[in-house]
Amino acid sequence: MNESINLIVKNIPNNSTIIVGVSGGPDSMCLVDILNKLKEEYKYKIVVAHINHNLREESKEEFEFVKKYTKENNLIFEGIKFDEYETNSIENEAREKRYSYFEELLDKYDTKYLCLAHHGDDLVETILMRLTRGSTLGGYSGFSKVSLRTDYKIIRPLIFYTKDEIMKYIDDNKIEYRVDKSNFSKKYTRNRYRLDILPVLKNEDPNIHKKYLKFSEELKECNEYIEKEIHNKYINIVNNNIIDLELLLKEDKYIIKKILNKYLFSIYEKDINLIESKHIDKILDIIYSNKPNTYITLPNNINIEKNYNKLFVNNGITGGDYKIELIDDVRINDGIIRVVDDTKLTNNYVCHLNSEDISLPLYVRNRKDGDYIEVLNLDGKKKIKDLFIDLKIDKNLRDTYPLVVDSNDNIVWIPGLKKSKYDSLKSGKYDIILWYTKEEENE
C-alpha cells in the first residue's frame, strides 16, 4: 500500500486531524488500518466517522463494531443514525446526508482533511455508469485522488488498488470487517456493473483500473484548461444571470454547451447531479428554435425561458404555497394550464366550465389541509389527500400539485387527474375550456 501512504503524507501535514469515513466494510477498515499505523510517526489525530443509514438489520451491529474498533485502537469515534428519508431517491439522499455529516465533523474538529475508501474498482464503475447515463467532461472523469472543496480536501488513498488487492491486505493483516450483503444484489445499478461488467474488463487486463485512472486524470486536465477558457467567455456573455444569446451563438457549439453547464451549476449548486445531457439538449433546442419566445422546465421546477436574444430563469412555481389568478398561462412544475378556444380532447387534461355555475375569476393554487373535491359522477366528496394517495402521486409532488379553484375556493378541476361536478362537457353548456399540457409536450 505504498502508493496510498505516499498520497496521504503528501497531502496531509504532520500534526493534522483526519476525518475518515468508516462503514465497517473491508475497504474502509483497510483505510483506517493504514492511517492508524501512520498516526504515531506523523502525529495524526484520527477521527472515525460512522453512519448508520438504518436501511439494513445489520446496521446496528456494524455501528457497535466500528465503535469497539476505535476504542481498542485509541481513535476518536463519531457516529450518527439517520431515522428518516424524505425522498424516494434514498441513495442520493443518503449520500447528501453522509457528506453533510462529514462537513459537520470537519468544522467540529477544525480540520480540512477527509479520507474516504473509494478504490480503483469504484473508479472504473463510476466512469462506466456516467458514460452510460450521460454527463459532462468533468463528470466522465469520475472522482479524483484528491478532490478540492471550498474548505477541505477529500483524499482517496485506495484509488490505486483493486478490491482483490484490498482483500489481500485485509487477510495478510488479519483485519476484522463486516460484509454488506446488499452489495451483491443486482437490483442496484452499481452492483450490476461490479458483478457483471467489471470482471469482463479485468479478464482483458488485470490492471484495467490503472488505465481508467490515467484516463480520468487526462480528462480532468483537459477539463481544467477548458474551464479557464469558459470562465473568461462566461463573464462577457452572462450578466445579472441573463445569457446574451447574440454573443453566445457566436461561439463554437461545444463552448456553448460548457457555458450552459456553468450557468446551470450556478442555479443548482449541490443539486447539479439532477442535470443530465438531455437537459442541455433541451436548452439548445429552444436556443436554436425560430420561436422568439419559448421555455422549458428542468428538474426542481426550474423554468429556462428564451425571450428574443435573452435566456434566463423565470420560475412560475418553485415550491411552497401559491395562488395565481388564471388569466395567462400558468406554469406549474413540468406543465402549463391555459384557457383555450376549442379542443377535441375529453380526458382529464381538459376541463369544460359554465361561468354561471362558478364564481369568477379562477385561480390555480396548491393543496391545503382539508381540501376536498366533489368528483364528477361520484356522489359525495373526496379528500384531495386521499385522492393523491389512491392515484399514487409522488409524495414530493403532492404539496405543489396544481388545483383549479373558483373565487369561493371550490375545487373545480385537478388538472390531468380528476374532473369535478362543475365540468359541463356532458351537458354541453360551457363557455370556458381549460387545458393542461405537460412540459415534454410543448413545442
Backbone hydrogen bonds, N-H to C=O, Kabsch-Sander energy under -0.5 kcal/mol:
donor,donor_aa,acceptor,acceptor_aa,energy
5,I,1,M,-2.2
6,N,2,N,-2.7
7,L,3,E,-1.9
8,I,4,S,-2.1
9,V,5,I,-2.6
10,K,6,N,-1.8
11,N,7,L,-1.4
12,I,8,I,-2.1
15,N,42,Y,-2.3
16,S,13,P,-0.9
18,I,45,K,-3.0
19,I,113,Y,-2.6
20,V,18,I,-0.5
20,V,47,V,-2.7
21,G,115,C,-2.1
22,V,20,V,-0.5
22,V,49,A,-2.5
29,M,25,G,-2.1
30,C,26,P,-2.0
31,L,27,D,-2.1
32,V,28,S,-2.6
33,D,29,M,-1.6
34,I,30,C,-2.0
35,L,31,L,-2.3
36,N,32,V,-2.3
37,K,33,D,-1.9
38,L,34,I,-0.9
38,L,35,L,-0.6
39,K,35,L,-1.2
42,Y,38,L,-2.5
43,K,39,K,-0.7
44,Y,39,K,-1.2
45,K,16,S,-2.5
46,I,44,Y,-0.6
47,V,18,I,-3.1
47,V,45,K,-0.5
48,V,46,I,-0.6
48,V,76,I,-3.5
49,A,20,V,-2.8
49,A,47,V,-0.6
50,H,48,V,-0.6
50,H,78,E,-2.8
52,N,80,I,-3.1
53,H,51,I,-0.9
59,S,56,R,-1.2
60,K,57,E,-0.6
62,E,58,E,-2.3
63,F,59,S,-2.1
64,E,60,K,-1.8
65,F,61,E,-2.4
66,V,62,E,-2.5
67,K,63,F,-2.0
68,K,64,E,-2.3
69,Y,65,F,-2.1
70,T,66,V,-2.2
71,K,67,K,-1.7
72,E,68,K,-2.2
73,N,69,Y,-1.6
74,N,71,K,-0.9
75,L,70,T,-3.1
76,I,46,I,-2.3
78,E,48,V,-2.8
80,I,50,H,-1.7
82,F,52,N,-2.5
83,D,81,K,-0.6
90,I,88,N,-1.7
93,E,89,S,-2.4
94,A,90,I,-3.1
95,R,91,E,-1.8
96,E,92,N,-2.2
97,K,93,E,-2.5
98,R,94,A,-2.4
99,Y,95,R,-2.4
100,S,96,E,-2.1
101,Y,97,K,-2.2
102,F,98,R,-2.2
103,E,99,Y,-2.3
104,E,100,S,-1.7
105,L,101,Y,-2.1
106,L,102,F,-2.3
107,D,103,E,-1.9
108,K,104,E,-2.5
109,Y,105,L,-2.5
110,D,107,D,-1.0
111,T,106,L,-2.3
114,L,112,K,-0.5
114,L,153,K,-2.3
115,C,19,I,-3.0
116,L,155,I,-2.2
120,G,158,L,-1.0
120,G,161,Y,-2.8
121,D,161,Y,-0.6
123,L,119,H,-1.7
124,V,120,G,-1.9
125,E,121,D,-2.4
126,T,122,D,-2.6
127,I,123,L,-2.5
128,L,124,V,-2.4
129,M,125,E,-2.6
130,R,126,T,-2.2
131,L,127,I,-2.3
132,T,128,L,-2.0
133,R,129,M,-2.5
134,G,130,R,-2.7
140,Y,136,T,-2.6
141,S,137,L,-0.7
141,S,138,G,-0.7
142,G,139,G,-1.8
147,S,154,I,-2.6
148,L,146,V,-0.5
149,R,147,S,-0.6
149,R,152,Y,-3.1
153,K,112,K,-3.0
154,I,147,S,-2.6
155,I,114,L,-3.1
155,I,153,K,-0.6
156,R,145,K,-2.8
159,I,156,R,-1.5
160,F,157,P,-0.6
161,Y,158,L,-2.0
166,I,162,T,-1.9
167,M,163,K,-2.6
168,K,164,D,-1.9
169,Y,165,E,-1.9
170,I,166,I,-2.4
171,D,167,M,-2.6
172,D,168,K,-3.0
173,N,169,Y,-2.1
174,K,171,D,-1.0
175,I,170,I,-2.3
178,R,24,G,-3.1
180,D,178,R,-0.5
181,K,179,V,-0.9
183,N,180,D,-1.9
184,F,181,K,-1.9
185,S,182,S,-1.5
186,K,184,F,-0.5
188,Y,185,S,-1.2
192,R,188,Y,-1.5
193,Y,189,T,-1.6
194,R,190,R,-2.6
195,L,191,N,-3.1
196,D,192,R,-2.1
197,I,192,R,-0.9
197,I,193,Y,-0.8
198,L,193,Y,-2.8
200,V,197,I,-0.6
201,L,197,I,-1.7
202,K,198,L,-2.5
203,N,199,P,-1.6
204,E,200,V,-1.2
205,D,201,L,-2.1
208,I,205,D,-1.9
210,K,207,N,-1.3
211,K,207,N,-1.1
212,Y,208,I,-2.1
213,L,209,H,-1.9
214,K,210,K,-2.0
215,F,211,K,-2.5
216,S,212,Y,-2.6
217,E,213,L,-2.3
218,E,214,K,-2.3
219,L,215,F,-2.2
220,K,216,S,-2.1
221,E,217,E,-2.0
222,C,218,E,-2.3
223,N,219,L,-2.8
224,E,220,K,-2.6
225,Y,221,E,-1.9
226,I,222,C,-2.5
227,E,223,N,-2.7
228,K,224,E,-1.5
229,E,225,Y,-1.6
230,I,226,I,-2.9
231,H,227,E,-2.3
232,N,228,K,-1.5
233,K,229,E,-1.6
234,Y,230,I,-3.1
235,I,231,H,-1.8
236,N,233,K,-1.0
237,I,233,K,-1.8
238,V,234,Y,-2.8
239,N,237,I,-0.6
239,N,242,I,-2.2
242,I,239,N,-1.6
243,I,311,L,-3.1
244,D,237,I,-2.6
244,D,242,I,-0.5
245,L,243,I,-1.0
245,L,309,N,-2.3
246,E,309,N,-0.7
248,L,244,D,-2.5
249,L,245,L,-2.6
250,K,247,L,-1.2
251,E,248,L,-1.8
256,I,252,D,-2.3
257,K,253,K,-2.2
258,K,254,Y,-2.1
259,I,255,I,-2.4
260,L,256,I,-2.3
261,N,257,K,-2.4
262,K,258,K,-2.2
263,Y,259,I,-2.4
264,L,260,L,-2.6
265,F,261,N,-2.1
266,S,262,K,-1.7
267,I,263,Y,-0.8
268,Y,264,L,-3.1
269,E,265,F,-2.4
271,D,268,Y,-2.5
272,I,269,E,-1.8
274,L,271,D,-2.3
275,I,272,I,-1.9
279,H,276,E,-1.3
280,I,276,E,-1.2
281,D,277,S,-2.1
282,K,278,K,-1.7
283,I,279,H,-1.8
284,L,280,I,-2.4
285,D,281,D,-2.0
286,I,282,K,-1.5
287,I,283,I,-2.1
288,Y,284,L,-2.6
289,S,285,D,-0.6
294,T,306,K,-1.6
296,I,304,I,-1.9
298,L,302,I,-3.6
301,N,298,L,-0.7
302,I,298,L,-1.1
302,I,299,P,-0.7
303,N,301,N,-0.6
304,I,296,I,-2.5
304,I,302,I,-0.5
305,E,303,N,-0.6
305,E,312,F,-3.3
306,K,294,T,-3.4
307,N,305,E,-0.5
307,N,310,K,-2.8
308,Y,292,P,-3.4
310,K,307,N,-1.2
311,L,243,I,-1.7
312,F,305,E,-2.3
313,V,241,N,-0.5
314,N,303,N,-2.6
316,G,314,N,-0.7
318,T,319,G,-0.5
324,I,364,V,-2.9
326,L,362,L,-2.7
327,I,325,E,-1.6
330,V,337,I,-2.5
331,R,329,D,-0.5
332,I,330,V,-0.6
332,I,335,G,-2.5
335,G,332,I,-2.4
336,I,437,T,-2.2
337,I,330,V,-2.4
338,R,435,W,-2.4
340,V,433,I,-2.5
350,V,347,N,-1.6
351,C,434,L,-2.3
353,L,351,C,-0.5
353,L,432,I,-2.9
354,N,422,Y,-0.5
355,S,353,L,-0.6
357,D,354,N,-2.1
358,I,354,N,-0.6
360,L,358,I,-0.6
363,Y,405,V,-2.9
364,V,324,I,-2.8
365,R,403,L,-2.5
366,N,322,Y,-1.3
371,D,368,K,-1.9
373,I,382,K,-2.5
375,V,373,I,-1.1
376,L,419,K,-2.1
378,L,375,V,-1.9
380,G,378,L,-0.7
382,K,373,I,-2.1
384,I,371,D,-2.1
387,L,383,K,-2.4
388,F,384,I,-2.7
389,I,385,K,-1.7
390,D,386,D,-2.7
391,L,387,L,-2.4
392,K,389,I,-1.3
393,I,388,F,-2.6
397,L,394,D,-1.9
398,R,394,D,-0.9
400,T,397,L,-0.9
401,Y,397,L,-1.2
403,L,365,R,-2.5
404,V,413,W,-2.6
405,V,363,Y,-2.6
405,V,403,L,-0.6
406,D,410,N,-1.7
407,S,359,S,-3.0
409,D,406,D,-2.0
412,V,404,V,-2.5
412,V,410,N,-0.7
413,W,404,V,-1.3
414,I,418,K,-2.6
416,G,348,N,-2.2
417,L,414,I,-2.6
418,K,414,I,-1.9
420,S,412,V,-1.0
421,K,374,E,-2.4
423,D,420,S,-1.9
424,S,352,H,-3.2
428,G,424,S,-1.9
429,K,424,S,-0.6
430,Y,428,G,-1.0
431,D,353,L,-2.1
432,I,353,L,-1.9
433,I,340,V,-0.5
434,L,351,C,-3.0
435,W,338,R,-2.8
436,Y,349,Y,-2.7
437,T,336,I,-2.1
439,E,334,D,-4.8
441,E,438,K,-1.7
442,N,439,E,-1.6
